[in-house]
């Protein structure tokens, strides 16, 4: 991680090295994600959030919208575990927005499901129902009977 962060800093400081900066950032995304997941397994959610935020920043620098969406999802789920439901909903909504922007209906369906769960836990039944209806529409469109 330290070597990649140093390399990224040098690539950022130099001019005309955007491709190198993106490549290093993609490697950092994987490293940060691995570290964050380990902290999450240990139930150290503060440290996990710290590294998922770094993962999010690196994915944005790498212009990797798929990984950015996944980071929003993971951060949202951590906030849900911490029972900060408004923050969870905020990040899960960003996950949904990026999934829809990318045209990934399966991920959008997953986002709707997770948003429905978060809204339900936050006692907002109307929003939960709306997201379940959206999930149902996507499931029918994709012919995903289990969903």
C-alpha positions as CSV (number, residue, x, y, z in Angstrom):
1,X,0.0,0.0,0.0
2,X,2.8,2.4,0.9
3,X,4.6,1.8,-2.3
4,X,1.5,2.4,-4.4
5,X,0.6,5.6,-2.5
6,X,4.2,6.9,-3.0
7,X,4.0,6.0,-6.7
8,X,0.6,7.7,-7.0
9,X,1.9,10.8,-5.4
10,X,4.9,11.0,-7.8
11,X,2.6,10.3,-10.8
12,X,0.3,13.1,-9.6
13,X,3.1,15.5,-9.1
14,X,4.5,14.9,-12.6
15,X,2.7,16.3,-15.6
16,X,1.1,14.2,-18.4
17,X,1.1,10.9,-16.4
18,X,-2.7,10.5,-16.1
19,X,-2.6,6.9,-17.5
20,X,-0.1,5.9,-14.9
21,X,-2.1,7.6,-12.2
22,X,-5.2,5.7,-13.2
23,X,-3.3,2.4,-13.3
24,X,-1.8,2.9,-9.8
25,X,-5.2,4.1,-8.5
26,X,-6.8,0.8,-9.8
27,X,-4.2,-1.2,-7.9
28,X,-4.8,0.9,-4.8
29,X,-8.6,0.2,-5.1
30,X,-7.9,-3.5,-4.7
31,X,-5.5,-3.0,-1.8
32,X,-7.8,-0.6,0.1
33,X,-10.8,-2.9,-0.5
34,X,-8.9,-5.9,0.8
35,X,-7.8,-4.0,3.9
36,X,-11.3,-2.7,4.5
37,X,-12.9,-6.1,4.2
38,X,-10.4,-7.5,6.8
39,X,-11.3,-4.7,9.2
40,X,-15.0,-5.5,8.6
41,X,-14.5,-9.2,9.4
42,X,-12.9,-8.0,12.7
43,X,-16.0,-5.8,13.2
44,X,-13.8,-2.7,13.3
45,X,-16.2,-0.7,11.3
46,X,-14.5,2.7,11.8
47,X,-11.3,1.4,10.2
48,X,-13.3,-0.4,7.5
49,X,-15.0,2.9,6.6
50,X,-11.7,4.7,6.5
51,X,-10.3,2.3,4.0
52,X,-13.5,2.1,1.9
53,X,-13.4,5.9,1.7
54,X,-9.8,5.6,0.4
55,X,-11.1,2.9,-2.0
56,X,-13.8,5.3,-3.1
57,X,-11.4,8.1,-3.7
58,X,-9.0,5.8,-5.7
59,X,-11.8,4.4,-7.8
60,X,-12.9,8.0,-8.7
61,X,-9.3,8.9,-9.6
62,X,-9.1,5.7,-11.7
63,X,-12.4,6.6,-13.4
64,X,-13.7,3.1,-12.5
65,X,-17.5,3.7,-12.1
66,X,-18.2,0.1,-11.4
67,X,-15.8,0.0,-8.5
68,X,-17.0,3.4,-7.3
69,X,-20.6,2.0,-7.2
70,X,-19.4,-1.0,-5.2
71,X,-17.6,1.3,-2.7
72,X,-20.8,3.3,-2.2
73,X,-22.7,0.0,-1.6
74,X,-20.1,-1.3,0.9
75,X,-20.0,2.0,2.8
76,X,-23.8,2.1,2.9
77,X,-24.0,-1.4,4.3
78,X,-21.4,-0.5,7.0
79,X,-23.5,2.5,8.0
80,X,-26.5,0.2,8.2
81,X,-24.6,-2.1,10.6
82,X,-23.7,1.0,12.6
83,X,-27.4,1.8,12.6
84,X,-26.8,5.2,11.0
85,X,-29.7,4.6,8.5
86,X,-29.9,8.1,6.9
87,X,-26.1,7.8,6.1
88,X,-26.7,4.2,4.8
89,X,-29.5,5.4,2.6
90,X,-27.4,8.2,1.2
91,X,-24.6,5.9,0.1
92,X,-27.0,3.2,-1.2
93,X,-28.8,5.8,-3.3
94,X,-25.4,6.7,-4.9
95,X,-24.9,3.0,-5.5
96,X,-28.3,2.9,-7.3
97,X,-27.6,6.0,-9.3
98,X,-24.3,4.7,-10.6
99,X,-25.8,1.3,-11.4
100,X,-28.6,2.9,-13.4
101,X,-26.1,5.2,-15.1
102,X,-24.1,2.2,-16.1
103,X,-27.2,0.4,-17.3
104,X,-26.5,-2.5,-15.0
105,X,-30.1,-3.7,-14.2
106,X,-28.9,-6.5,-11.9
107,X,-26.9,-4.1,-9.7
108,X,-29.8,-1.6,-9.8
109,X,-32.1,-4.4,-8.6
110,X,-29.7,-5.2,-5.8
111,X,-29.5,-1.5,-4.9
112,X,-33.3,-1.3,-4.8
113,X,-33.4,-4.3,-2.5
114,X,-30.9,-2.9,-0.1
115,X,-32.6,0.5,-0.1
116,X,-35.9,-1.1,0.7
117,X,-34.3,-2.9,3.6
118,X,-32.7,0.3,4.9
119,X,-35.9,2.3,4.5
120,X,-37.9,-0.4,6.3
121,X,-35.5,-0.4,9.2
122,X,-35.8,3.4,9.3
123,X,-39.6,3.0,9.5
124,X,-40.2,4.6,6.1
125,X,-42.6,2.0,4.7
126,X,-43.7,4.1,1.7
127,X,-40.1,4.4,0.4
128,X,-39.4,0.7,1.1
129,X,-42.5,-0.3,-0.9
130,X,-41.4,2.0,-3.8
131,X,-38.0,0.3,-4.0
132,X,-39.5,-3.2,-3.7
133,X,-41.8,-2.3,-6.6
134,X,-38.8,-1.1,-8.6
135,X,-37.0,-4.4,-7.7
136,X,-40.0,-6.4,-8.9
137,X,-40.1,-4.5,-12.2
138,X,-36.4,-5.2,-12.8
139,X,-36.8,-8.8,-11.7
140,X,-39.7,-9.3,-14.2
141,X,-37.7,-7.6,-16.9
142,X,-34.7,-9.8,-16.3
143,X,-36.9,-12.9,-15.8
144,X,-35.3,-13.3,-12.4
145,X,-37.9,-15.4,-10.5
146,X,-36.0,-15.6,-7.2
147,X,-35.7,-11.9,-7.0
